[in-house]
Amino acid sequence: MTVLSSALDPAGPEYRAHREAMLARLADLDAEHAKALAGGGEKYAARHRGRGKLLARERVELLLDPDAPFLELSPLAGWGSEYTVGASLVTGIGVVAGVECLITANDPTVRGGATNPWGLKKALRAHDIAFANRLPCVSLVESGGADLPSQKEIFIPGGAVFRDLTRLSAAGIPTVAVVFGNSTAGGAYVPGMSDHVIMVKERAKVFLGGPPLVRMATGEESDDESLGGAAMHARVSGLADHFAVDELDALRQARRIVARLNHRKAYPDPGPAEEPRHDPEELLGIVPEDLRTPFDPREVIARIVDASDFDEFKPLYGSSLTTGWASLHGYPVGILANARGVLFSEESQKAAQFIQLANQRDIPLLFLHNTTGYMVGREYERGGIVKHGAMMINAVSNSRVPHLSVLLGASYGAGHYGMCGRAYDPRFLFAWPSAKSAVMGPRQLAGVLSLVARQSAAAKGRPYDEDADAALRAMVERQIESESLPMFLSGRLHDDGVIDPRDTRTVLGLCLSAVHTAPYEGVRGGFGVFRM
Ligand code: COA
């Protein structure tokens, strides 16, 4: 074994300062997560309970195996928008009757569970995860359908929800819908497109048009129950396969359905793994508040991989990118971690080679981000930084082993792409509260804008207003800084969640377990043309 040593001094002032800053950010994060948990707030939760109904998260909890973890995804969806944090939908991965499933649950306390633009993005992301990892999907349905005031943004793309359900089914990935309440209009296609459907007595309402719409359209008088109640669908239309007497019965039946799916994982559980030799609690004190100060990612690796055991690849070459082999909760992983921020030609070529090796050996890759991007400047351009960066991006793009990304610190510019940013389809991408991601740093971006404006004024022969320039720079810096922060990015679904650094090993372990539900094989030679 090659156990990593640590140079971290938990008694030192630097560690303490980093830890304090991280704890403050975690407190802010907790406050935002609490908003997602509160959903529509006390008034709507009390009304919902008064109707004898369970809250969305209670439904999820009762569906899961007792004490099973639930890896909630995108809990901050909608953050910074006009919609409630969490976007009226709960999504995540949990174990139901011993089977890892992708679970979605409408939150009826938020605008009747209606789907807003961020909730739609969240639902589509959940389906992507189910597809890539072959996870059965269980939808806990109670929704007012489209959030009507924002229909222009959701109606057309929203059709993909129903398309996905039937494509999952076609791919042999089971889909189960449990209908607890309203599921009208487009929403009726959630049970309509699912393999297995359970409806709750006198609660489920599944119809293309409710009684008022039917009266408007045809003049026919009807009521909810005869038009789309559970009894009618179980006895007459056949849309319901299972009739549940109440919510608990519906969740019990859902567990029985999942137990009988005969859904097998592609790989066996690797069994218990040795914990890291270094304390994960210390992950709080590694990343400096000012991301311009470098930190050694081996300190992070030492606290997340099995037995802190890490065999480095090319440690003496391209040393601002650390690459090497480890296992995490028993699953083999290849790790690429930025060490000193900038990616040079050597680092890019080393990354491309390492990614090829992982593909030859069918080993998943973990990207730990802290990069300001690829090096600029005459010397580096002459040295071929564009083609070497392109080499790394080619390797990441065409690699076929599962990728996981965690943004620890900076993730700027094309460095975000080369390190398997969101657009490069990592199976999962999480951020630490210390992360920042943008096209470049706020100061650099404001400076570039100012230079461009100055040149433009000079070209037109106009005087340049220095005071206005300073004000503009300050404003742009503030704007870019706020748009680089993890809560902002998570709100827009650019990651799958912002996590406590201490949870990194657990979160990645849950992801790796989900990943190993689907078979995978590395690409053997199927890369684009590498520019040499
Ligand atoms: N879009 C936007 N807001 C909606 C909504 C929708 N589709 N459905 C409900 N809301 C809002 C309501 O206006 C209400 O807001 P308020 O409390 O600020 O006044 C809040 O959500 C709760 O709705 P309410 O009707 O009081 O809740 P309920 O639990 O008694 O009934 C529904 C929930 C979903 C059955 C009912 O609101 C409804 O029928 N909505 C319209 C459904 C529909 O036709 N959707 C179109 C499908 S494409």
Residues whose N, C-alpha, C, O or C-beta is under 5 A from the ligand:
A	BS01	COA	R111 G112 A114 S143 G144 G145 A146 D147 L148 P149 N182 T184 A185 G186
